[in-house]
């Protein structure tokens, strides 16, 4: 799975959870500042990402994932 594939799936999940168009979800989008996600939405997004990519995100890592690009890189390191 390429990073482009991962980005596309992450964009789908984030857009669906936040009720926004996929084109508004860019790699440099900050989940809170740019996309308006609160802690509940972030938790739901991470849960969906864990399910979609069969990974687990620790609490420490969860706190470090601030942008869509960071999430994509995190996932890419774990699904290769």
C-alpha positions as CSV (number, residue, x, y, z in Angstrom):
1,X,0.0,0.0,0.0
2,X,1.5,3.3,-1.0
3,X,1.3,6.6,0.9
4,X,-1.0,7.9,-1.8
5,X,-3.4,5.0,-1.1
6,X,-3.2,5.7,2.6
7,X,-3.8,9.4,2.1
8,X,-6.9,8.7,0.1
9,X,-8.4,6.4,2.7
10,X,-7.5,8.8,5.5
11,X,-9.1,11.7,3.6
12,X,-12.3,9.6,3.2
13,X,-12.5,8.7,6.8
14,X,-11.8,12.2,8.1
15,X,-14.2,13.8,5.6
16,X,-16.9,11.3,6.6
17,X,-16.4,11.7,10.3
18,X,-16.3,15.5,10.2
19,X,-19.0,15.9,7.5
20,X,-16.7,17.9,5.2
21,X,-15.7,17.5,1.5
22,X,-12.7,15.3,0.9
23,X,-11.0,18.0,-1.0
24,X,-10.9,20.1,2.2
25,X,-8.7,17.4,3.8
26,X,-5.0,18.1,2.8
27,X,-1.8,16.5,4.1
28,X,-1.0,19.7,5.9
29,X,-4.4,20.1,7.4
30,X,-4.4,20.3,11.2
31,X,-7.2,18.2,12.6
32,X,-8.2,20.8,15.2
33,X,-7.2,24.1,13.8
34,X,-8.0,23.6,10.1
35,X,-10.7,20.9,10.2
36,X,-12.4,21.8,13.4
37,X,-12.2,18.3,15.1
38,X,-12.7,18.2,18.8
39,X,-11.4,15.5,21.1
40,X,-14.4,13.3,20.5
41,X,-14.0,13.5,16.7
42,X,-10.3,12.8,17.0
43,X,-11.0,9.7,19.1
44,X,-13.5,8.5,16.5
45,X,-11.1,9.2,13.6
46,X,-8.3,7.3,15.2
47,X,-10.6,4.4,16.0
48,X,-11.6,4.3,12.3
49,X,-8.0,4.5,11.2
50,X,-7.1,1.6,13.5
51,X,-9.9,-0.5,12.0
52,X,-9.2,0.5,8.4
53,X,-5.5,-0.3,8.6
54,X,-5.4,-3.0,11.3
55,X,-3.1,-1.0,13.5
56,X,-3.1,0.3,17.1
57,X,-2.3,3.8,18.1
58,X,-0.9,4.3,21.6
59,X,-2.0,7.2,23.8
60,X,1.5,8.8,23.4
61,X,1.3,8.5,19.6
62,X,-2.3,9.7,19.6
63,X,-1.2,13.0,21.2
64,X,1.5,13.5,18.5
65,X,-0.8,13.1,15.5
66,X,-1.8,16.7,14.7
67,X,-2.0,16.7,10.9
68,X,-3.4,14.5,8.2
69,X,0.2,14.1,6.9
70,X,1.5,13.0,10.3
71,X,-1.3,10.4,10.4
72,X,-0.5,9.1,6.9
73,X,3.2,8.8,7.8
74,X,2.4,7.0,11.1
75,X,0.2,4.5,9.3
76,X,2.7,4.0,6.4
77,X,5.4,3.0,8.9
78,X,3.1,0.4,10.4
79,X,1.5,-1.3,7.4
80,X,4.5,-1.9,5.2
